[in-house]
């Protein structure tokens, strides 16, 4: 078995449009990789700034569809970029410094990368190999469906820029595949996202599906288009909890800020100084957290038997003690499921 990396082509941006790329089905996928390159003009405003990881918002949604009907992955590009950072211990390539703020831009070239993983990364809390891959050899169809956004999608809600024009943009797509992989019942890695609006401070309960096996959950909080910690604040006067439970059984009960601190250590995340903080980067005195992201991980040493099995649970609830700092506050739950292969009657 050997690794094959191959370029599949590119998709060209169309304002609020949609494109489909037919993916090859002759090998086993380890990852599907993306690089967005955009040429932008922006009329100057008087306030606001670009969203996190802009211009990623030009790709509103990436969906991987199997056999024409089953969605294995569904994610916006902004979130996918940051999930890769948390899973691999390094932020994917991004070159977009000029987008910061609200000033005028003329033919600015910005780039941002991300990838769909099909096997659990070697870094972070996973220390052993697992048989989790996407075997495309027996599929009738494998399609990447890309839904595009629009130029102003890259700016937060406080920006008053008159327009952001996409002169041109392309999403380049390539693969990491395993050639001549053994024929086996590989587990498949499924990802999806659920969004809930925050209308008032207090307890927010989100119902999650059961009858599946969760490898992890990610919680993402954003206010008026910006990633923030203020929806789940932490400090001397704030201990806003995250609680995951079913009935009387609890799987997590921890203040959000403490979970973030654990995430940095477990996921080996390096986060540079936040823009506008007024402080110089000084590793002798500060190592920061990834703002607005919280990782609830169930697999700590590579064994899939440690996953959260909800097949016998009547319900699964995520309860958050939230604040309501903005006018458009949202909590997103990104679920990471491992679909285990069926056990034959003989094996059972």
C-alpha positions as semicolon CSV with decimal commas, in nm:
position;residue;x (nm);y (nm);z (nm)
1;X;0,000;0,000;0,000
2;X;0,139;0,342;-0,096
3;X;0,023;0,702;-0,074
4;X;-0,097;0,886;-0,381
5;X;-0,140;1,264;-0,391
6;X;-0,320;1,389;-0,700
7;X;-0,467;1,716;-0,818
8;X;-0,832;1,689;-0,921
9;X;-0,895;2,037;-1,057
10;X;-1,056;2,362;-0,948
11;X;-1,402;2,511;-0,919
12;X;-1,465;2,874;-1,016
13;X;-1,656;3,109;-0,785
14;X;-2,005;3,220;-0,883
15;X;-2,199;3,458;-0,660
16;X;-2,439;3,247;-0,445
17;X;-2,397;2,964;-0,697
18;X;-2,331;2,592;-0,663
19;X;-2,089;2,352;-0,833
20;X;-2,034;1,977;-0,823
21;X;-1,707;1,791;-0,872
22;X;-1,722;1,420;-0,952
23;X;-1,447;1,254;-0,746
24;X;-1,254;0,943;-0,859
25;X;-1,350;0,610;-0,705
26;X;-1,053;0,380;-0,766
27;X;-0,865;0,413;-0,434
28;X;-0,912;0,467;-0,059
29;X;-0,921;0,827;0,068
30;X;-0,719;0,953;0,365
31;X;-0,800;1,321;0,304
32;X;-0,951;1,563;0,055
33;X;-0,766;1,896;0,053
34;X;-0,870;2,245;-0,055
35;X;-0,705;2,580;-0,121
36;X;-0,922;2,886;-0,188
37;X;-0,755;3,171;-0,378
38;X;-0,954;3,494;-0,419
39;X;-0,898;3,830;-0,592
40;X;-1,110;4,093;-0,414
41;X;-1,198;4,463;-0,430
42;X;-1,350;4,635;-0,125
43;X;-1,503;4,979;-0,094
44;X;-1,392;5,149;0,227
45;X;-1,625;5,168;0,525
46;X;-1,604;5,333;0,865
47;X;-1,616;5,034;1,098
48;X;-1,614;4,658;1,138
49;X;-1,369;4,401;1,008
50;X;-1,350;4,073;0,821
51;X;-1,478;3,752;0,976
52;X;-1,253;3,482;1,119
53;X;-1,035;3,311;0,855
54;X;-1,168;3,532;0,571
55;X;-1,199;3,487;0,274
56;X;-1,316;3,136;0,377
57;X;-1,678;3,262;0,382
58;X;-1,678;3,268;0,001
59;X;-1,726;2,891;0,033
60;X;-2,054;2,880;0,221
61;X;-2,073;2,502;0,231
62;X;-1,878;2,190;0,135
63;X;-2,074;1,866;0,111
64;X;-1,946;1,521;0,031
65;X;-2,224;1,299;-0,103
66;X;-2,196;0,920;-0,140
67;X;-2,404;0,721;-0,391
68;X;-2,609;1,027;-0,479
69;X;-2,798;1,049;-0,149
70;X;-2,588;0,998;0,165
71;X;-2,403;1,301;0,306
72;X;-2,079;1,201;0,479
73;X;-1,939;1,551;0,537
74;X;-2,113;1,889;0,550
75;X;-1,924;2,196;0,667
76;X;-1,864;2,564;0,596
77;X;-1,506;2,650;0,500
78;X;-1,447;2,887;0,793
79;X;-1,527;2,618;1,049
80;X;-1,338;2,348;0,859
81;X;-1,022;2,563;0,858
82;X;-1,029;2,592;1,238
83;X;-1,123;2,227;1,297
84;X;-0,810;2,129;1,104
85;X;-0,609;2,352;1,340
86;X;-0,751;2,179;1,647
87;X;-0,709;1,829;1,506
88;X;-0,360;1,864;1,360
89;X;-0,200;2,098;1,612
90;X;-0,117;2,359;1,347
91;X;-0,328;2,614;1,164
92;X;-0,364;2,542;0,791
93;X;-0,211;2,787;0,547
94;X;-0,377;3,130;0,533
95;X;-0,255;3,450;0,369
96;X;-0,512;3,724;0,416
97;X;-0,363;3,997;0,634
98;X;-0,481;4,282;0,410
99;X;-0,845;4,185;0,464
100;X;-0,828;4,296;0,829
101;X;-1,035;4,605;0,900
102;X;-1,261;4,795;0,662
103;X;-1,025;4,988;0,435
104;X;-1,042;5,001;0,058
105;X;-0,880;4,716;-0,134
106;X;-0,797;4,681;-0,501
107;X;-0,715;4,339;-0,648
108;X;-0,618;4,194;-0,309
109;X;-0,509;3,829;-0,337
110;X;-0,599;3,617;-0,032
111;X;-0,564;3,244;0,028
112;X;-0,693;2,994;0,283
113;X;-0,661;2,614;0,310
114;X;-0,853;2,332;0,482
115;X;-0,917;1,960;0,440
116;X;-1,171;1,688;0,500
117;X;-1,010;1,410;0,704
118;X;-1,117;1,050;0,656
119;X;-0,874;0,895;0,904
120;X;-0,815;1,026;1,254
121;X;-0,504;1,250;1,264
122;X;-0,187;1,120;1,423
123;X;-0,144;1,436;1,632
124;X;-0,351;1,554;1,925
125;X;-0,516;1,300;2,154
126;X;-0,496;1,016;1,900
127;X;-0,177;0,814;1,949
128;X;-0,266;0,487;1,780
129;X;-0,372;0,406;1,427
130;X;-0,738;0,336;1,365
131;X;-0,906;0,170;1,068
132;X;-1,105;0,476;0,966
133;X;-1,088;0,553;0,592
134;X;-1,317;0,624;0,297
135;X;-1,304;0,330;0,057
136;X;-1,435;0,469;-0,272
137;X;-1,380;0,151;-0,471
138;X;-1,730;0,013;-0,422
139;X;-1,924;0,339;-0,455
140;X;-2,149;0,422;-0,748
141;X;-2,102;0,798;-0,700
142;X;-1,879;1,028;-0,495
143;X;-1,952;1,399;-0,537
144;X;-1,817;1,716;-0,383
145;X;-2,091;1,981;-0,380
146;X;-1,968;2,339;-0,327
147;X;-2,212;2,617;-0,236
148;X;-2,065;2,963;-0,284
149;X;-2,134;3,273;-0,078
150;X;-2,095;3,635;-0,183
151;X;-1,831;3,904;-0,135
152;X;-1,991;4,077;0,165
153;X;-2,010;3,742;0,347
154;X;-1,644;3,784;0,445
155;X;-1,728;4,094;0,659
156;X;-1,881;4,092;1,008
157;X;-2,219;4,244;1,094
158;X;-2,073;4,572;1,221
159;X;-1,905;4,650;0,888
160;X;-2,066;4,920;0,675
161;X;-1,861;4,863;0,359
162;X;-2,073;4,936;0,052
163;X;-1,947;4,635;-0,141
164;X;-1,693;4,357;-0,161
165;X;-1,645;4,249;-0,522
166;X;-1,504;3,907;-0,605
167;X;-1,307;3,969;-0,923
168;X;-1,224;3,600;-0,940
169;X;-1,184;3,308;-0,703
170;X;-1,107;2,938;-0,736
171;X;-1,121;2,641;-0,503
172;X;-0,836;2,400;-0,584
173;X;-0,898;2,037;-0,487
174;X;-0,652;1,749;-0,441
175;X;-0,635;1,420;-0,253
176;X;-0,432;1,199;-0,028
177;X;-0,520;0,838;-0,118
178;X;-0,400;0,489;-0,033
179;X;-0,331;0,273;-0,337
180;X;-0,381;-0,105;-0,313
181;X;-0,530;-0,078;0,036
182;X;-0,660;-0,410;0,170
183;X;-1,027;-0,485;0,116
184;X;-1,181;-0,439;0,459
185;X;-1,485;-0,302;0,636
186;X;-1,340;0,039;0,721
187;X;-1,516;0,268;0,964
188;X;-1,629;0,598;0,810
189;X;-1,598;0,944;0,963
190;X;-1,915;1,154;0,936
191;X;-1,940;1,526;1,024
192;X;-2,235;1,763;1,042
193;X;-2,334;2,090;1,209
194;X;-2,637;2,214;1,405
195;X;-2,692;2,588;1,466
196;X;-2,894;2,737;1,753
197;X;-2,967;3,108;1,809
198;X;-2,912;3,265;2,152
199;X;-3,196;3,505;2,230
200;X;-3,138;3,559;2,604
201;X;-2,884;3,489;2,877
202;X;-2,945;3,175;3,081
203;X;-2,965;2,802;3,018
204;X;-2,962;2,687;2,654
205;X;-3,044;2,320;2,590
206;X;-2,962;2,157;2,256
207;X;-3,095;1,809;2,172
208;X;-2,852;1,585;1,986
209;X;-2,933;1,269;1,790
210;X;-2,884;0,928;1,948
211;X;-2,840;0,585;1,785
212;X;-2,486;0,670;1,679
213;X;-2,128;0,675;1,809
214;X;-1,966;1,014;1,872
215;X;-1,590;1,053;1,846
216;X;-1,616;1,417;1,959
217;X;-1,825;1,731;1,962
218;X;-1,710;2,083;1,883
219;X;-1,894;2,390;2,013
220;X;-1,847;2,714;1,818
221;X;-1,978;3,050;1,943
222;X;-2,010;3,365;1,735
223;X;-2,170;3,705;1,786
224;X;-2,260;3,944;1,503
225;X;-2,036;3,748;1,266
226;X;-1,728;3,738;1,494
227;X;-1,583;3,446;1,688
228;X;-1,616;3,529;2,060
229;X;-1,565;3,384;2,406
230;X;-1,828;3,616;2,551
231;X;-2,123;3,383;2,488
232;X;-1,957;3,130;2,723
233;X;-1,751;3,371;2,937
234;X;-1,496;3,259;3,194
235;X;-1,328;3,455;3,471
236;X;-1,334;3,527;3,841
237;X;-1,701;3,622;3,818
238;X;-1,804;3,383;3,537
239;X;-1,819;3,005;3,549
240;X;-2,042;2,937;3,252
241;X;-2,080;2,560;3,240
242;X;-2,100;2,312;2,956
243;X;-2,302;2,004;3,052
244;X;-2,350;1,694;2,836
245;X;-2,588;1,435;2,973
246;X;-2,854;1,173;2,918
247;X;-3,111;1,138;3,193
248;X;-2,912;1,136;3,518
249;X;-2,585;1,025;3,356
250;X;-2,335;1,303;3,289
251;X;-2,055;1,283;3,030
252;X;-1,918;1,636;3,077
253;X;-1,965;1,911;3,335
254;X;-1,702;2,181;3,309
255;X;-1,677;2,561;3,285
256;X;-1,621;2,656;2,921
257;X;-1,293;2,838;2,989
258;X;-1,143;2,533;3,158
259;X;-1,240;2,314;2,862
260;X;-1,065;2,562;2,628
261;X;-0,750;2,547;2,841
262;X;-0,758;2,167;2,823
263;X;-0,806;2,183;2,445
264;X;-0,483;2,380;2,396
265;X;-0,282;2,117;2,582
266;X;-0,455;1,809;2,439
267;X;-0,465;1,934;2,079
268;X;-0,123;2,101;2,087
269;X;-0,266;2,426;1,950
270;X;-0,037;2,726;1,901
271;X;-0,237;3,051;1,895
272;X;-0,061;3,384;1,825
273;X;-0,149;3,716;1,987
274;X;-0,503;3,831;1,911
275;X;-0,530;4,129;1,681
276;X;-0,601;4,457;1,859
277;X;-0,509;4,335;2,206
278;X;-0,241;4,602;2,248
279;X;0,005;4,343;2,382
280;X;0,322;4,222;2,216
281;X;0,359;3,849;2,159
282;X;0,563;3,724;2,455
283;X;0,584;3,350;2,506
284;X;0,736;3,402;2,849
285;X;0,407;3,545;2,969
286;X;0,123;3,431;2,746
287;X;-0,002;3,134;2,548
288;X;-0,352;3,194;2,421
289;X;-0,670;2,996;2,356
290;X;-0,855;2,950;2,028
291;X;-1,135;3,202;2,063
292;X;-1,489;3,074;2,032
293;X;-1,411;2,701;1,998
294;X;-1,459;2,424;2,255
295;X;-1,366;2,060;2,185
296;X;-1,544;1,781;2,373
297;X;-1,333;1,476;2,294
298;X;-1,423;1,118;2,384
299;X;-1,129;0,926;2,230
300;X;-0,805;0,990;2,417
301;X;-0,567;0,713;2,312
302;X;-0,683;0,604;1,970
303;X;-0,924;0,329;2,074
304;X;-1,263;0,368;1,911
305;X;-1,414;0,167;2,195
306;X;-1,390;0,487;2,402
307;X;-1,638;0,671;2,180
308;X;-1,968;0,789;2,322
309;X;-2,209;0,515;2,216
310;X;-2,564;0,651;2,219
311;X;-2,732;0,343;2,072
312;X;-2,894;0,262;2,408
313;X;-2,967;0,618;2,518
314;X;-3,318;0,762;2,503
315;X;-3,181;1,116;2,459
316;X;-2,862;1,323;2,456
317;X;-2,865;1,685;2,569
318;X;-2,607;1,962;2,563
319;X;-2,684;2,231;2,820
320;X;-2,493;2,561;2,807
321;X;-2,497;2,851;3,052
322;X;-2,489;3,129;2,791
323;X;-2,464;3,507;2,781
324;X;-2,623;3,722;2,509
325;X;-2,364;3,990;2,426
326;X;-2,472;4,082;2,071
327;X;-2,774;4,116;1,848
328;X;-2,710;3,800;1,647
329;X;-2,558;3,536;1,875
330;X;-2,528;3,174;1,767
331;X;-2,401;2,845;1,905
332;X;-2,300;2,579;1,656
333;X;-2,248;2,216;1,750
334;X;-2,026;2,025;1,509
335;X;-2,070;1,652;1,554
336;X;-1,800;1,402;1,466
337;X;-1,944;1,052;1,428
338;X;-1,766;0,728;1,346
339;X;-1,986;0,489;1,150
340;X;-1,866;0,145;1,248
341;X;-1,882;-0,140;0,995
342;X;-2,161;-0,388;1,031
343;X;-2,078;-0,706;1,219
344;X;-2,164;-1,023;1,030
345;X;-2,395;-1,275;1,199
346;X;-2,109;-1,527;1,209
347;X;-1,875;-1,279;1,378
348;X;-2,146;-1,177;1,621
